[in-house]
Amino acid sequence: MAKVALLIGISKYEPGLAPLPNAVNDVEAMQRVLVNPEMGDFAPENVTVLKNPQRQEMEDAIYNLYAHRDKDDLLLFYFSGHGVTVESGDFYFSTSITRKSQNKLVPTTAVAGTSVHSWMNQSKSKRQVVILDCCFSGAFAKGLTAKDSGNIDLEQKLGGEGRAILTASSSTQYAFESDGLDLSIYTHYLVKGIEKGTADLDGDGFIAVDELHKYTKSKVQEAAPAMTPEFYPVKEGYRIFLAKSPKDDPKLKYRKEVEGRIYRGKFSIPARRLLNSLRLQLQLDADIADAIEAEVKQPYLEYQRKLEEYEATLIETVEIEPTLSERTLNDLRDYQQHLGLRDEDVAPIEKRIIGQAKPAAFVEEPPEPQTNHANQFEFEIVKVDAKGQIINRSQGRAEFFAEDLGNGVVLEMVSIPGGTFLMGSPGSEEGRYDFESPQHNVTIQPFFMGKFPVTQGQWKAVAAFDKVNIDLDPDPSNFKGTNRPVENVSWDDAVEFCARLSKKTGKIYRLPSEAEWEYACRAGTTTPFYFGETITTDLANYDGNHTYGSAPKGEYREHTTDVGKFPANPFGLFDMCGNVLEWCQDEWHENYNNAPTDGSAWLIDNDNQLWLLRGGSWLYNPRNCRSAIRYWYVRDSRNYDAGFRVVVVRGRAS
């Protein structure tokens, strides 16, 4: 097996494209972490760096990266420069001679993304990673499809087969530079995540490409909220391992604790004292600990700097032009985009200076959902032993009501009884993570929960309802099927779905709190899964190449499945383990210290960019489909493994 990388940085251009002075710095920084034996561990002779190459040299280098490779080689293509899309939607990599004529790209001066697609498809390598730090870079992934070329037997720590594409922006966005950094914003946090080990989110000593994406995206959006790094896994590329991390390094342990405790660039008094105690415990010098905290604060400080810069610009503009013309307003919007700020970031500033405010929404008292004993359904409950063998089958019964969404589409809502349960996982549970603790008792009031994750048919029906806040794509899913769960939807999309459904029905639909979700998933069980001590692919949709406990390997379907295909839990809820991750109301917290005990969502002013998901998915191993497992994504990220289900509270909705 060889690990081979091609790093290209384009900082100089012909007239018509702005220079990108940081691009050369970007490739040098990436080279530094990749060849470090404690990080990327790429052999120096296997890392090719091109700075401002002409078209033919660049095209030859990309071709040679993919040609004449073995199936277990790991290939990394990194590009920092201008990405260009043309009227057809095709993507081009700019070179040092790229130019435009009459504001249109001269295609013979750039490298076509379709050519790179072809070379990737022809390569024998089963592990291909592409990292694009350029504008419109999401467009490159749109035309790239998976290839079917047999199986490959690789050890888990070497990563699975497939492709993973990480992009600094979507197919329609610019990627932002930063005045305060020597690197681009995106590459700065890519490098930091590898160099400091903080992209090793699960603490296993390895950095997988999905972890690198999650870490980088969260940091980028702290500094430039309008910038949306994207991740495109193709086949099994989701778990390709790209680098190592210093697993037991005290500096890394302190950094992760700092990142978990910081809020809006500051620490609460208890957090400050906990960090001071940890410094002593880890025997960290004060200068080192202070430097770590300063680095962790940097994205938020960058964000604050941009807000202050926008405010100063707006004040100066209003002083000269008290009534802003349409031309000036357009200039302000462009300047806002240049800073990487969203409308909601600048709205308080504009309200304070210009005096414009949006009217508050009128909220009516919701009617109470009704059920009766005629609205009941029966289902089979399955229990397994530690080897995954079924040891008991029984019949369950639950009440429900059906919400008519029109055109024969209904949403079935199951009655969940109230009660008290122990949330989190015990220290003895196989495969548990520290962020599943401490265990704590939570009291839940009765509510209704979706029998299934929201399906694509239900999504399409509600997407046709009147808009409340944002537009919805009626067909966002990667894996098509009316009865398959909707996926590739963000937290904001899910909230809009609930808002439209609430407006239409008069009830208040919302996402479940994390506590409600785990209570509903466990359904009175205390084992790792509601099926028992383990799980099999006859019971749920997950990556059956991996096992839990003494259970056997099973099927890896590589896609979502129709809802209701597998047995329900004791409350009558289906697909709570696997199939798709499910968005919750809550912001992400690193543990359950000071978590609510009344079943409410755990929110901090409702503006954190990291939001919580539960349940595992078709893509994950069984360890990561347990009842206690927790995940986070940035709230506006859209992934092929993320969906949701809805709840309605009995009586007054919260």
Helices and strands as residue ranges (DSSP letters): E 3-9, H 22-35, G 44-46, E 47-51, H 55-66, E 74-80, E 83-85, E 91-94, E 100-101, E 104-105, G 107-109, E 110-112, H 113-122, E 127-133, H 138-142, G 156-158, E 162-167, H 185-195, E 206-208, H 209-223, E 230-234, G 237-239, E 241-244, H 250-261, H 269-282, H 286-320, H 326-339, H 343-354, E 376-384, E 390-406, E 409-416, E 419-423, G 434-436, E 440-444, E 447-450, H 456-463, H 491-505, E 509-510, H 514-522, E 581-587, E 610-614, G 622-625, E 630-634, E 642-643, E 647-649
